[in-house]
C-alpha cells in the first residue's frame, strides 16, 4: 500500500513530488471522514497542521507539499468533509487548520465549517484555500473568520510560509486581496441605505431565514431551527441575496436591521398621525 508520501495508480507507486504542480486539483469522492497522518515526533517550534480538502488525494498532496517545506511543520491529520473536520480537530491538537473552500459535500462548505471552528473553544487559526481569488470569495473567506487565504495556483513553499505567518498571529493576504476587503467595507456599510424595496418579494420562509441571519445564527443553527438541511438553507440564502440586492450574510443582516428600523419608524409615524387625526376630530366635534 502506498505511503502518505506516495501515490499509486495502475499498480505503480509514484512519488508525490512529481505531482506537486497539481496538488490543488483533487479527485472528489475517494473517502469520507477524518484520517490520521504522520505521528512522527515534532521538534520544538513545530506547527501542527490539520488539512481538509475535497478528496483524500488532494489532502495527501497538500500534506506532502507542506512536509517538503523548509519550515517546521507537522501534519497531524486530514479530512474531506465537515464531519471529519470536527472529529479530527477534537482528536488532534492543532495549531493551524488549512481548509479548502470546496469540500467533498459542495463548493463552499469550507466557509461554513470555518465559522464553526472560529466559534469553537479550541480555536485553531484557519487558512482557507480558494479555487480563485475573485473579490467575493476573498471577502467571504475573511468574513467567515479565516486568518489567511491561499490560492491554489500559488507555490507550495509559499503555503508553508503562510501557515507559519498565521500561526504567529499575522493575517495572510496579498495587497490585491486586501484591497478587495477594504473596498467591501464601504458597500457593507452602505447596505444600511437599502430601503424597503425587498418588502413583499420574500416568501414567509425566506423572511424567517433573514430574521435568523440577523440574529447571528450560522447555516447549521438555522437548519436545526427550521428543520431544514444546510444545503437547503444555502439555497434559500442565494435566492434571498438575489431578491433584495445583497451579496453576503453581513449585508443581509444589515438590510434586515435597516428594514426592521424602517418598519418601526413607519409604524410610529402612523400612530402619531392617527393620534393627531383623532385629536382634531374630537376638537371639531366639540366646536360643533
Backbone as JSON, one array per atom type, in Angstrom:
{
  "sequence": "XXXXXXXXXXXXXXXXXXXXXXXXXXXXXXXXXXXXXXXXXXXXXXXXXXXXXXXXXXXXXXXXXXXXXXXXXXXXXXXXXXXXXXXXXXXXXXXXXXXXXXXXXXXXXXXXXXXXXXXXXXXXXXXXXXXXXXXXXXXXXXXXXXXXXXXXXXXXXXXXXXXXXXXXXXXXXXXXXXXXXXXXXXXXXXXXXXXXXXXXXXXXXXXXXXXXXXXXXXXXXXXXXXXXXXXXXXXXXXXXXXXXXXXXXXXXXXXXXXXXXXXXXXXXXXXXXXXXXXXXXXXXXXXX",
  "N": [[0.86, -1.2, 0.0], [0.49, 2.25, -0.74], [2.6, 4.74, 0.76], [1.96, 7.73, 2.81], [3.43, 9.61, 1.43], [3.42, 8.87, -1.15], [1.92, 7.98, -4.3], [-0.43, 5.88, -5.82], [-1.15, 4.31, -8.88], [-2.63, 2.28, -11.3], [-1.26, 0.11, -10.28], [1.31, 1.01, -9.96], [3.58, 2.65, -7.9], [4.04, 6.02, -7.37], [6.18, 8.75, -6.66], [5.05, 11.54, -4.72], [6.25, 13.95, -5.17], [6.44, 14.49, -7.89], [3.98, 15.26, -8.51], [3.5, 17.75, -7.61], [2.74, 20.07, -8.94], [0.06, 19.77, -9.39], [-1.22, 19.65, -7.0], [-3.43, 20.95, -5.94], [-5.7, 20.17, -7.34], [-7.21, 17.76, -6.89], [-9.36, 14.81, -6.46], [-12.62, 14.1, -6.36], [-14.59, 12.31, -3.93], [-13.11, 10.11, -2.99], [-12.75, 9.32, -0.3], [-14.39, 9.45, 2.93], [-14.63, 11.42, 5.96], [-12.31, 11.68, 8.77], [-8.79, 11.32, 8.7], [-5.8, 9.94, 9.99], [-2.53, 11.15, 9.83], [1.0, 11.38, 9.54], [2.65, 10.67, 12.61], [5.07, 11.37, 13.54], [7.64, 12.4, 15.74], [7.56, 15.75, 16.69], [9.65, 18.66, 16.43], [10.76, 21.24, 18.71], [8.88, 24.17, 18.43], [7.59, 23.39, 16.19], [4.87, 23.61, 13.95], [1.66, 22.43, 14.24], [-0.47, 21.02, 11.94], [-3.69, 20.69, 10.51], [-5.34, 19.3, 7.77], [-7.82, 19.9, 5.3], [-9.71, 19.05, 2.51], [-11.26, 18.59, -0.76], [-10.89, 15.88, -1.46], [-9.28, 12.72, -0.61], [-6.87, 12.3, -1.94], [-6.15, 14.91, -2.72], [-5.77, 16.07, -0.2], [-3.56, 14.56, 0.7], [-1.66, 15.31, -1.16], [-1.35, 18.03, -0.58], [-0.39, 17.74, 2.04], [2.05, 16.42, 1.56], [3.39, 18.41, 0.16], [3.59, 20.37, 2.13], [5.2, 19.07, 4.01], [7.61, 18.96, 2.66], [8.48, 21.52, 2.78], [10.58, 24.23, 4.01], [10.03, 24.98, 6.54], [9.31, 24.28, 10.0], [6.98, 22.01, 10.28], [4.24, 19.92, 11.05], [2.0, 17.59, 9.88], [-0.94, 16.63, 11.26], [-3.32, 15.37, 10.69], [-6.06, 14.7, 8.39], [-9.06, 15.57, 6.51], [-12.07, 15.15, 4.58], [-14.57, 16.17, 4.65], [-17.13, 18.04, 6.48], [-17.9, 16.7, 8.82], [-15.73, 14.99, 9.28], [-13.75, 16.92, 9.72], [-14.6, 18.12, 12.12], [-14.38, 15.91, 13.87], [-11.65, 15.34, 13.61], [-10.36, 17.67, 14.57], [-11.14, 17.59, 17.18], [-9.84, 15.31, 18.04], [-7.08, 15.61, 17.46], [-4.45, 17.71, 18.52], [-4.21, 20.9, 17.3], [-2.62, 23.55, 15.6], [-2.93, 25.15, 13.3], [-5.49, 25.12, 10.92], [-5.85, 24.08, 7.67], [-8.01, 24.65, 5.19], [-9.93, 23.73, 2.44], [-12.02, 25.73, 0.37], [-13.75, 24.33, -1.17], [-15.15, 21.48, -0.3], [-15.82, 17.94, 0.15], [-18.58, 17.77, 0.24], [-19.75, 20.09, -1.03], [-19.22, 23.08, -3.05], [-18.77, 25.45, -1.45], [-18.58, 24.68, 1.18], [-16.45, 24.85, 2.93], [-16.4, 27.43, 3.99], [-18.52, 27.49, 5.83], [-17.77, 25.55, 7.79], [-15.51, 26.78, 8.7], [-16.54, 28.98, 10.06], [-17.68, 27.62, 12.21], [-15.4, 26.57, 13.45], [-14.03, 28.88, 14.23], [-15.82, 29.81, 16.11], [-15.57, 27.9, 18.05], [-14.23, 26.32, 21.07], [-11.62, 25.41, 20.91], [-10.37, 26.76, 18.81], [-8.28, 26.8, 16.58], [-6.12, 28.57, 14.32], [-7.26, 29.5, 11.05], [-6.71, 28.8, 7.65], [-7.95, 29.43, 4.5], [-8.2, 27.71, 1.5], [-8.55, 28.84, -1.69], [-10.24, 28.38, -4.81], [-10.12, 30.36, -6.65], [-9.08, 33.8, -6.62], [-11.18, 35.65, -6.63], [-12.91, 38.72, -5.92], [-15.34, 38.44, -4.34], [-15.08, 35.89, -3.2], [-12.71, 36.14, -1.72], [-13.39, 38.15, 0.16], [-15.55, 36.91, 1.47], [-14.26, 34.74, 2.64], [-12.66, 35.93, 4.64], [-14.7, 37.09, 6.12], [-15.85, 34.8, 7.09], [-14.09, 34.16, 9.02], [-11.45, 33.43, 8.58], [-7.91, 33.5, 9.03], [-6.08, 33.7, 7.11], [-5.71, 33.55, 3.53], [-5.35, 31.45, 0.69], [-4.41, 30.87, -2.6], [-4.99, 28.32, -5.04], [-3.26, 28.32, -7.17], [-0.85, 29.19, -6.29], [2.54, 28.7, -5.04], [3.72, 25.73, -3.33], [5.7, 26.14, -1.42], [5.22, 28.72, -0.63], [2.83, 28.31, 0.68], [3.65, 27.0, 3.0], [5.03, 29.07, 4.23], [2.9, 30.8, 4.62], [1.37, 29.33, 6.48], [3.02, 29.37, 8.78], [3.21, 32.11, 9.23], [0.55, 32.79, 9.84], [0.25, 31.24, 12.12], [1.8, 32.69, 13.85], [0.17, 34.76, 14.39], [-0.31, 36.58, 12.4], [-2.07, 38.14, 9.64], [-2.76, 36.7, 6.55], [-2.54, 37.67, 3.29], [-2.35, 38.91, -0.03], [-1.52, 42.21, -1.38], [-3.41, 42.94, -3.31], [-5.61, 41.34, -2.65], [-6.17, 42.3, -0.11], [-7.05, 44.83, -0.77], [-9.47, 44.16, -1.93], [-10.92, 43.49, 0.34], [-10.92, 45.92, 1.74], [-12.3, 47.53, -0.08], [-14.75, 46.31, 0.1], [-15.74, 47.08, 2.53], [-17.0, 49.56, 2.37], [-19.41, 49.16, 0.69], [-20.64, 47.29, 2.39], [-21.31, 48.75, 4.67], [-22.87, 50.6, 3.42], [-25.06, 49.14, 2.89], [-26.98, 49.62, 4.75], [-28.37, 51.68, 3.73], [-30.09, 50.53, 2.01], [-33.38, 50.47, 1.03], [-36.87, 49.78, 1.78], [-37.22, 48.07, -0.31], [-37.23, 45.34, -0.57], [-39.48, 44.38, 0.6], [-42.32, 42.37, 0.44], [-41.25, 40.86, -1.57], [-40.12, 38.57, -0.59], [-40.74, 35.2, 0.46], [-42.68, 33.71, 3.14], [-41.12, 31.79, 4.44], [-38.56, 32.56, 3.58], [-38.43, 35.07, 4.78], [-38.27, 34.22, 7.41], [-35.74, 33.01, 7.43], [-34.1, 35.23, 6.91], [-34.54, 36.71, 9.26], [-33.32, 35.02, 11.16], [-30.68, 35.05, 10.28], [-30.08, 37.71, 10.8], [-30.08, 37.53, 13.53], [-27.68, 36.44, 14.0], [-27.21, 33.74, 13.58], [-25.62, 30.71, 12.44], [-25.44, 28.83, 9.32], [-25.8, 26.19, 10.01], [-27.05, 26.39, 12.52], [-29.43, 27.62, 11.71], [-30.51, 25.64, 10.07], [-31.09, 23.67, 11.94], [-32.93, 25.03, 13.54], [-35.05, 25.54, 11.78], [-35.52, 23.06, 10.87], [-34.41, 22.11, 8.45], [-32.21, 21.02, 5.79], [-28.69, 21.88, 5.67], [-27.85, 22.43, 3.12], [-30.24, 23.19, 1.87], [-30.76, 25.54, 3.28], [-28.63, 27.13, 2.4], [-29.35, 27.39, -0.27], [-31.71, 28.87, 0.01], [-30.58, 31.25, 0.99], [-29.04, 32.18, -1.2], [-31.09, 32.74, -3.03], [-32.42, 34.74, -1.64], [-30.42, 36.72, -1.48], [-30.33, 37.5, -4.18], [-32.9, 38.55, -4.51], [-33.13, 40.76, -2.74], [-30.94, 42.26, -3.3], [-28.44, 42.02, -2.03], [-25.13, 40.69, -1.28], [-23.92, 39.01, 0.51], [-23.86, 37.51, 3.84], [-23.43, 39.43, 5.86], [-24.22, 41.88, 4.69], [-26.88, 41.19, 4.28], [-27.79, 40.89, 6.9], [-27.5, 43.52, 7.84], [-29.28, 44.74, 6.11], [-31.67, 43.56, 7.02], [-31.84, 44.58, 9.61], [-31.98, 47.31, 9.06], [-34.38, 47.38, 7.64], [-36.15, 46.55, 9.61], [-35.91, 48.65, 11.43], [-36.89, 50.66, 9.79], [-39.56, 49.85, 9.45], [-40.46, 50.04, 12.09], [-40.19, 52.78, 12.48], [-41.95, 53.71, 10.55], [-44.37, 52.66, 11.54], [-44.48, 54.05, 13.92], [-44.75, 56.69, 13.03], [-47.21, 56.43, 11.79], [-48.84, 55.92, 13.98], [-48.61, 58.32, 15.37], [-49.75, 60.09, 13.55], [-52.33, 59.05, 13.44], [-53.14, 59.51, 16.04], [-53.06, 62.29, 16.08], [-55.0, 62.85, 14.19], [-57.26, 61.88, 15.48], [-57.39, 63.61, 17.65], [-57.87, 66.05, 16.36], [-60.36, 65.48, 15.24], [-61.93, 65.17, 17.52], [-61.77, 67.74, 18.56], [-63.09, 69.19, 16.58], [-65.64, 68.15, 16.84], [-66.38, 69.09, 19.36], [-66.46, 71.83, 18.88], [-68.6, 71.92, 17.12]],
  "CA": [[0.0, 0.0, 0.0], [1.31, 3.46, -0.86], [2.76, 5.54, 1.96], [1.37, 9.06, 2.65], [4.22, 10.45, 0.52], [3.42, 8.25, -2.46], [0.61, 7.92, -4.97], [-0.46, 4.64, -6.57], [-2.08, 4.26, -9.99], [-2.36, 1.14, -12.18], [-0.31, -0.78, -9.64], [2.64, 1.61, -9.89], [3.7, 3.67, -6.88], [4.77, 7.17, -7.89], [6.42, 9.76, -5.6], [4.17, 12.71, -4.8], [6.99, 15.13, -5.59], [6.21, 14.73, -9.3], [2.62, 15.76, -8.68], [3.38, 18.99, -6.86], [2.08, 21.11, -9.73], [-1.39, 19.57, -9.42], [-1.66, 19.28, -5.64], [-4.7, 21.57, -5.59], [-6.81, 19.77, -8.18], [-8.04, 16.82, -6.13], [-10.31, 13.93, -7.12], [-13.69, 14.01, -5.37], [-15.28, 11.06, -3.64], [-12.26, 8.97, -2.67], [-13.02, 8.83, 1.05], [-15.08, 10.36, 3.83], [-14.21, 11.43, 7.35], [-11.0, 12.16, 9.2], [-7.72, 10.34, 8.63], [-4.61, 10.28, 10.73], [-1.32, 11.09, 9.03], [2.25, 11.13, 10.26], [2.71, 10.98, 14.03], [6.48, 11.48, 13.87], [7.88, 13.37, 16.8], [7.84, 17.1, 16.21], [10.66, 19.4, 17.17], [10.26, 22.45, 19.37], [8.54, 25.21, 17.47], [6.89, 22.81, 15.05], [3.47, 23.98, 13.85], [0.81, 21.26, 13.98], [-1.42, 21.42, 10.9], [-4.74, 19.77, 10.08], [-5.66, 19.65, 6.38], [-9.12, 19.46, 4.8], [-9.98, 19.44, 1.12], [-12.35, 17.85, -1.38], [-10.62, 14.45, -1.64], [-8.14, 12.2, 0.11], [-5.68, 12.54, -2.75], [-5.8, 16.32, -2.62], [-5.23, 16.28, 1.15], [-2.23, 13.97, 0.76], [-0.76, 16.14, -1.97], [-1.07, 19.23, 0.22], [0.44, 17.31, 3.16], [3.39, 16.16, 1.04], [3.99, 19.7, -0.17], [3.9, 21.04, 3.39], [6.33, 18.37, 4.64], [8.85, 19.26, 1.95], [8.84, 22.91, 3.0], [11.75, 24.47, 4.86], [9.59, 25.38, 7.86], [8.98, 23.16, 10.9], [5.54, 21.79, 10.19], [3.84, 18.51, 11.16], [0.6, 17.35, 9.54], [-1.47, 15.7, 12.26], [-4.47, 14.64, 10.18], [-6.77, 15.33, 7.29], [-10.47, 15.19, 6.36], [-12.63, 15.58, 3.3], [-15.91, 16.74, 4.83], [-17.31, 18.78, 7.72], [-17.93, 15.75, 9.95], [-14.34, 14.58, 9.52], [-13.01, 18.05, 10.28], [-14.98, 18.23, 13.54], [-13.8, 14.79, 14.6], [-10.2, 15.46, 13.6], [-9.92, 18.76, 15.44], [-11.36, 17.14, 18.56], [-8.88, 14.25, 18.37], [-5.69, 16.03, 17.33], [-4.08, 19.08, 18.89], [-3.94, 21.58, 16.02], [-2.32, 24.99, 15.64], [-3.49, 25.79, 12.11], [-6.3, 24.27, 10.04], [-5.83, 24.5, 6.27], [-9.3, 24.12, 4.73], [-10.36, 24.12, 1.1], [-13.39, 26.25, 0.27], [-14.51, 23.26, -1.82], [-15.01, 20.2, 0.36], [-16.47, 16.83, -0.55], [-20.03, 17.98, 0.16], [-20.08, 21.06, -2.06], [-18.18, 24.05, -3.38], [-18.5, 26.49, -0.44], [-18.75, 24.12, 2.53], [-15.33, 25.26, 3.77], [-16.72, 28.67, 4.7], [-19.39, 27.18, 6.97], [-17.02, 24.87, 8.85], [-14.58, 27.77, 9.26], [-17.31, 29.73, 11.06], [-17.81, 26.75, 13.38], [-14.09, 26.47, 14.11], [-13.76, 30.18, 14.87], [-16.71, 29.93, 17.27], [-15.33, 26.8, 18.99], [-13.33, 26.59, 22.18], [-10.24, 25.09, 20.55], [-9.98, 27.93, 18.01], [-7.04, 26.88, 15.79], [-6.2, 29.54, 13.24], [-7.74, 28.87, 9.82], [-6.35, 29.29, 6.32], [-8.86, 28.88, 3.51], [-7.65, 27.58, 0.15], [-9.55, 29.26, -2.67], [-10.04, 27.98, -6.2], [-9.76, 31.6, -7.34], [-9.07, 34.94, -5.69], [-12.18, 36.65, -7.01], [-13.21, 39.57, -4.76], [-16.4, 37.92, -3.47], [-14.55, 34.74, -2.47], [-11.73, 36.65, -0.76], [-14.1, 38.85, 1.23], [-16.35, 35.94, 2.23], [-13.33, 33.92, 3.44], [-12.32, 36.68, 5.84], [-15.91, 37.23, 6.93], [-16.07, 33.52, 7.77], [-13.19, 34.1, 10.17], [-10.12, 32.96, 8.22], [-6.78, 34.39, 9.32], [-5.3, 33.81, 5.89], [-6.27, 32.9, 2.35], [-4.29, 30.95, -0.19], [-4.95, 30.46, -3.89], [-4.43, 27.03, -5.48], [-2.23, 28.49, -8.2], [0.38, 29.64, -5.66], [3.5, 27.62, -4.8], [3.61, 25.02, -2.06], [6.62, 26.75, -0.46], [4.53, 29.9, -0.11], [1.83, 27.82, 1.62], [4.35, 26.76, 4.26], [5.28, 30.4, 4.82], [1.58, 31.28, 5.04], [1.0, 28.59, 7.7], [3.81, 29.85, 9.92], [2.84, 33.5, 9.49], [-0.75, 32.77, 10.52], [0.48, 30.69, 13.46], [2.38, 33.77, 14.66], [-0.84, 35.78, 14.63], [-0.4, 37.51, 11.29], [-3.09, 37.93, 8.62], [-2.06, 36.41, 5.3], [-3.21, 38.01, 2.04], [-1.52, 39.85, -0.77], [-2.06, 43.57, -1.38], [-4.61, 42.97, -4.15], [-6.7, 40.74, -1.88], [-6.51, 43.23, 0.97], [-7.85, 45.9, -1.38], [-10.82, 43.63, -2.08], [-11.57, 43.59, 1.66], [-11.13, 47.35, 2.03], [-13.37, 48.01, -0.96], [-16.01, 45.71, 0.52], [-16.23, 47.72, 3.75], [-17.93, 50.63, 2.01], [-20.73, 48.6, 0.33], [-21.28, 46.61, 3.52], [-21.93, 49.78, 5.5], [-23.9, 51.26, 2.62], [-26.25, 48.29, 2.83], [-27.99, 50.19, 5.62], [-29.17, 52.61, 2.96], [-31.07, 49.79, 1.22], [-34.71, 50.81, 1.54], [-37.78, 48.67, 1.98], [-37.56, 47.53, -1.62], [-37.39, 43.89, -0.5], [-40.76, 44.03, 1.2], [-43.26, 41.76, -0.48], [-40.55, 39.99, -2.51], [-39.72, 37.34, 0.07], [-41.76, 34.3, 0.98], [-42.69, 33.64, 4.6], [-39.95, 31.01, 4.86], [-37.37, 33.38, 3.37], [-38.44, 36.07, 5.85], [-37.78, 33.56, 8.62], [-34.29, 32.83, 7.28], [-33.5, 36.56, 7.07], [-34.6, 37.04, 10.69], [-32.32, 34.23, 11.89], [-29.36, 35.57, 9.89], [-29.9, 38.96, 11.55], [-29.81, 37.16, 14.92], [-26.3, 35.95, 14.08], [-27.15, 32.29, 13.51], [-24.91, 30.1, 11.32], [-26.3, 27.98, 8.48], [-26.11, 24.98, 10.78], [-28.06, 26.77, 13.53], [-30.69, 27.88, 11.01], [-31.04, 24.36, 9.61], [-31.67, 23.0, 13.1], [-34.08, 25.8, 14.0], [-36.15, 25.42, 10.81], [-35.61, 21.64, 10.48], [-34.04, 22.01, 7.05], [-30.8, 20.66, 5.58], [-27.83, 23.04, 5.46], [-27.87, 22.7, 1.68], [-31.47, 23.95, 1.59], [-30.58, 26.88, 3.85], [-27.76, 27.88, 1.49], [-30.14, 27.74, -1.46], [-32.57, 29.99, 0.41], [-29.77, 32.47, 1.1], [-28.69, 32.67, -2.54], [-32.29, 33.35, -3.61], [-32.69, 35.98, -0.9], [-29.42, 37.69, -1.93], [-30.74, 38.0, -5.49], [-34.14, 39.31, -4.4], [-33.01, 42.03, -2.01], [-29.8, 43.02, -3.8], [-27.25, 41.89, -1.2], [-24.23, 39.68, -1.82], [-23.37, 38.16, 1.56], [-24.63, 37.45, 5.08], [-23.32, 40.69, 6.6], [-25.11, 42.85, 4.06], [-28.26, 40.76, 4.51], [-28.12, 41.2, 8.29], [-27.67, 44.98, 7.9], [-30.54, 45.0, 5.42], [-32.78, 43.16, 7.88], [-31.91, 45.54, 10.71], [-32.43, 48.57, 8.47], [-35.8, 47.25, 7.31], [-36.89, 46.5, 10.87], [-35.97, 50.02, 11.95], [-37.78, 51.41, 8.92], [-40.94, 49.48, 9.77], [-40.79, 50.61, 13.4], [-40.35, 54.22, 12.28], [-43.19, 53.9, 9.79], [-45.48, 52.41, 12.45], [-44.5, 55.14, 14.89], [-45.32, 57.85, 12.35], [-48.63, 56.15, 11.57], [-49.51, 56.06, 15.27], [-48.65, 59.75, 15.68], [-50.72, 60.69, 12.64], [-53.66, 58.59, 13.87], [-53.46, 60.21, 17.28], [-53.34, 63.69, 15.74], [-56.28, 62.87, 13.49], [-58.28, 61.67, 16.49], [-57.47, 64.85, 18.44], [-58.52, 67.07, 15.52], [-61.77, 65.12, 15.11], [-62.58, 65.46, 18.79], [-61.86, 69.18, 18.68], [-64.14, 69.63, 15.67], [-66.94, 67.74, 17.41], [-66.69, 69.99, 20.47], [-66.87, 73.12, 18.31], [-69.94, 71.78, 16.54]],
  "C": [[0.88, 1.24, 0.0], [1.4, 4.19, 0.46], [2.14, 6.9, 1.73], [2.14, 9.96, 1.7], [4.3, 9.85, -0.87], [2.01, 8.16, -3.0], [0.62, 6.71, -5.87], [-1.51, 4.71, -7.67], [-1.66, 3.12, -10.91], [-1.27, 0.25, -11.6], [1.08, -0.21, -9.5], [2.65, 2.72, -8.85], [4.57, 4.8, -7.39], [4.99, 8.18, -6.76], [5.56, 10.99, -5.82], [4.91, 13.95, -5.29], [6.68, 15.48, -7.05], [4.82, 15.3, -9.56], [2.42, 17.11, -8.01], [2.62, 20.06, -7.62], [0.57, 20.96, -9.74], [-1.94, 19.26, -8.04], [-3.02, 19.85, -5.31], [-5.89, 21.05, -6.37], [-7.76, 18.82, -7.47], [-8.9, 15.96, -7.02], [-11.39, 13.63, -6.12], [-14.13, 12.58, -5.16], [-14.4, 9.9, -3.29], [-12.58, 8.43, -1.29], [-13.76, 9.88, 1.84], [-14.33, 10.4, 5.16], [-12.79, 11.89, 7.56], [-9.99, 11.04, 9.17], [-6.5, 10.86, 9.37], [-3.4, 10.15, 9.81], [-0.12, 10.87, 9.96], [2.17, 11.55, 11.72], [4.17, 11.1, 14.48], [6.69, 12.59, 14.88], [8.24, 14.72, 16.21], [8.91, 17.77, 17.05], [10.03, 20.63, 17.81], [9.99, 23.51, 18.31], [7.82, 24.69, 16.25], [5.41, 23.17, 15.09], [2.66, 22.74, 13.45], [-0.36, 21.69, 13.08], [-2.42, 20.31, 10.62], [-5.21, 20.24, 8.71], [-7.03, 19.1, 6.0], [-9.31, 19.96, 3.38], [-10.97, 18.45, 0.52], [-12.12, 16.37, -1.59], [-9.41, 14.03, -0.83], [-6.85, 12.48, -0.64], [-5.22, 13.98, -2.63], [-5.19, 16.63, -1.26], [-3.8, 15.74, 1.25], [-1.21, 14.76, -0.05], [-0.37, 17.41, -1.23], [-0.12, 18.87, 1.36], [1.88, 17.07, 2.71], [4.12, 17.47, 0.73], [4.42, 20.44, 1.1], [5.12, 20.4, 4.05], [7.66, 18.72, 3.96], [9.31, 20.7, 2.16], [9.99, 23.06, 3.98], [11.37, 24.91, 6.27], [9.23, 24.15, 8.69], [7.46, 22.99, 10.97], [5.25, 20.3, 10.3], [2.36, 18.39, 10.86], [0.06, 16.28, 10.47], [-2.66, 14.9, 11.75], [-5.11, 15.36, 9.02], [-8.21, 14.84, 7.24], [-10.96, 15.71, 5.02], [-14.03, 16.15, 3.43], [-16.01, 17.37, 6.21], [-17.28, 17.86, 8.94], [-16.5, 15.32, 10.3], [-13.5, 15.68, 10.13], [-13.32, 18.19, 11.77], [-14.31, 17.14, 14.36], [-12.28, 14.93, 14.7], [-9.69, 16.53, 14.54], [-10.16, 18.45, 16.91], [-10.28, 16.15, 18.98], [-7.43, 14.74, 18.4], [-5.48, 17.48, 17.75], [-3.59, 19.79, 17.62], [-3.66, 23.06, 16.24], [-3.0, 25.73, 14.49], [-4.28, 24.76, 11.3], [-6.27, 24.87, 8.64], [-7.04, 23.85, 5.6], [-9.62, 24.64, 3.33], [-11.77, 24.67, 1.13], [-14.3, 25.18, -0.31], [-14.2, 21.95, -1.12], [-15.79, 19.14, -0.4], [-17.96, 17.06, -0.73], [-20.4, 18.92, -0.97], [-19.04, 22.17, -2.1], [-17.81, 24.99, -2.24], [-18.62, 25.98, 0.99], [-17.62, 24.53, 3.47], [-15.58, 26.52, 4.55], [-17.54, 28.38, 5.95], [-18.63, 26.52, 8.11], [-16.0, 25.81, 9.47], [-15.29, 28.6, 10.33], [-17.46, 28.92, 12.35], [-16.51, 26.7, 14.16], [-13.79, 27.76, 14.87], [-14.61, 30.35, 16.13], [-16.44, 28.87, 18.33], [-14.35, 27.19, 20.08], [-11.87, 26.37, 21.8], [-9.6, 26.22, 19.73], [-8.58, 27.83, 17.38], [-7.21, 27.97, 14.73], [-6.56, 28.81, 11.95], [-7.2, 29.59, 8.59], [-7.31, 28.63, 5.34], [-8.17, 28.87, 2.14], [-8.76, 27.86, -0.85], [-9.21, 28.75, -4.06], [-9.67, 29.19, -7.06], [-9.81, 32.73, -6.34], [-9.99, 36.05, -6.18], [-12.58, 37.44, -5.77], [-14.24, 38.97, -3.81], [-15.9, 36.76, -2.62], [-13.57, 35.18, -1.39], [-12.43, 37.28, 0.44], [-14.88, 37.86, 2.1], [-15.46, 35.06, 3.11], [-12.96, 34.64, 4.73], [-13.54, 36.9, 6.72], [-16.23, 35.94, 7.68], [-15.16, 33.35, 8.97], [-11.79, 33.61, 9.86], [-9.06, 34.0, 8.61], [-5.89, 34.56, 8.1], [-6.03, 33.13, 4.75], [-5.13, 32.53, 1.43], [-4.93, 30.43, -1.46], [-4.25, 29.19, -4.36], [-3.34, 27.19, -6.53], [-0.92, 29.02, -7.62], [1.26, 28.45, -5.3], [3.32, 27.0, -3.43], [4.54, 25.61, -1.0], [5.99, 27.98, 0.16], [3.44, 29.49, 0.88], [2.47, 27.57, 2.98], [4.63, 28.08, 4.99], [3.99, 30.99, 5.36], [1.17, 30.64, 6.37], [1.73, 29.15, 8.91], [3.51, 31.31, 10.23], [1.53, 33.58, 10.26], [-0.6, 32.24, 11.94], [1.05, 31.75, 14.4], [1.39, 34.91, 14.91], [-0.99, 36.79, 13.52], [-1.59, 37.17, 10.39], [-2.39, 37.76, 7.28], [-2.96, 36.71, 4.1], [-2.29, 38.95, 1.29], [-2.22, 41.21, -0.86], [-3.34, 43.67, -2.2], [-5.81, 42.44, -3.39], [-7.13, 41.63, -0.72], [-7.34, 44.4, 0.44], [-9.29, 45.44, -1.6], [-11.6, 43.8, -0.77], [-11.88, 45.04, 1.99], [-12.28, 47.9, 1.2], [-14.73, 47.49, -0.51], [-16.59, 46.39, 1.76], [-17.24, 48.81, 3.44], [-19.31, 50.1, 1.64], [-21.43, 47.92, 1.49], [-21.98, 47.62, 4.43], [-23.06, 50.47, 4.75], [-25.16, 50.43, 2.52], [-27.35, 48.82, 3.74], [-28.88, 51.2, 4.88], [-30.17, 51.9, 2.05], [-32.44, 50.03, 1.83], [-35.55, 49.58, 1.73], [-38.14, 47.99, 0.67], [-37.79, 46.01, -1.59], [-38.72, 43.46, 0.06], [-41.71, 43.47, 0.14], [-42.6, 40.82, -1.47], [-40.25, 38.62, -1.91], [-40.91, 36.52, 0.52], [-41.68, 34.3, 2.5], [-41.48, 32.89, 5.12], [-38.67, 31.82, 4.7], [-37.28, 34.49, 4.4], [-37.89, 35.48, 7.15], [-36.28, 33.36, 8.58], [-33.57, 34.16, 7.49], [-33.46, 36.95, 8.54], [-33.51, 36.31, 11.47], [-30.9, 34.65, 11.53], [-29.06, 36.84, 10.67], [-29.63, 38.7, 13.03], [-28.42, 36.58, 15.1], [-26.15, 34.45, 13.99], [-26.34, 31.83, 12.28], [-25.89, 29.28, 10.49], [-26.72, 26.72, 9.23], [-27.19, 25.26, 11.82], [-29.43, 26.95, 12.87], [-31.33, 26.57, 10.56], [-31.7, 23.59, 10.76], [-32.94, 23.7, 13.57], [-35.29, 25.58, 13.09], [-36.37, 23.98, 10.34], [-35.45, 21.47, 8.97], [-32.6, 21.53, 6.94], [-30.0, 21.95, 5.38], [-27.78, 23.42, 3.98], [-29.1, 23.53, 1.29], [-31.36, 25.38, 2.11], [-29.71, 27.73, 2.93], [-28.51, 28.28, 0.22], [-31.09, 28.9, -1.17], [-31.78, 31.3, 0.42], [-29.42, 33.03, -0.27], [-29.9, 33.32, -3.2], [-32.6, 34.69, -2.95], [-31.71, 37.07, -1.34], [-29.87, 38.33, -3.24], [-31.97, 38.9, -5.39], [-33.94, 40.69, -3.78], [-31.78, 42.84, -2.42], [-28.59, 43.02, -2.9], [-26.38, 40.77, -1.76], [-23.63, 38.76, -0.77], [-24.2, 38.3, 2.83], [-24.59, 38.77, 5.85], [-24.25, 41.74, 6.02], [-26.57, 42.5, 4.29], [-28.69, 41.1, 5.94], [-28.35, 42.7, 8.46], [-28.98, 45.4, 7.23], [-31.73, 44.71, 6.33], [-32.96, 44.15, 9.03], [-32.46, 46.87, 10.21], [-33.93, 48.51, 8.17], [-36.66, 47.24, 8.57], [-37.03, 47.89, 11.47], [-36.91, 50.89, 11.12], [-39.24, 51.13, 9.21], [-41.38, 50.09, 11.1], [-41.03, 52.11, 13.28], [-41.65, 54.53, 11.56], [-44.41, 53.7, 10.69], [-45.62, 53.52, 13.48], [-45.13, 56.38, 14.29], [-46.82, 57.67, 12.14], [-49.43, 56.35, 12.85], [-49.66, 57.54, 15.64], [-49.71, 60.44, 14.83], [-52.14, 60.3, 13.04], [-54.11, 59.32, 15.13], [-53.83, 61.67, 17.01], [-54.69, 63.82, 15.06], [-57.42, 62.73, 14.48], [-58.5, 62.93, 17.33], [-58.21, 65.93, 17.66], [-60.03, 66.79, 15.38], [-62.55, 65.45, 16.37], [-62.8, 66.95, 18.98], [-62.98, 69.73, 17.79], [-65.51, 69.31, 16.21], [-67.36, 68.68, 18.54], [-67.18, 71.35, 19.96], [-68.27, 73.06, 17.7], [-71.0, 71.76, 17.62]]
}
